[in-house]
Amino acid sequence: MYEIAIALLPVIAGIAGVWVNLNSTVARLKSRVIQLELENNEFKNIAKELLESVHRLEIMITKMQK
């Protein structure tokens, strides 16, 4: 009985190690996804502001040409 337990001990330790490694990888990937989503939202806001500025310039140019 003890021989089986001793034989299974490295297997159980290996499974636990893989589980810990996978959990840390998943946590790191979740963090990266959140960061990318924030950067994407920031880019969208900047692009929206730029587009609004371009439209204001178009209106100003149109008024100047009249």
Secondary structure, 3 states (H helix, E strand, C coil): CHHHHHHHHHHHHHHHHHHHHHHHHHHHHHHHHHHHHHHHHHHHHHHHHHHHHHHHHHHHHHHHHC
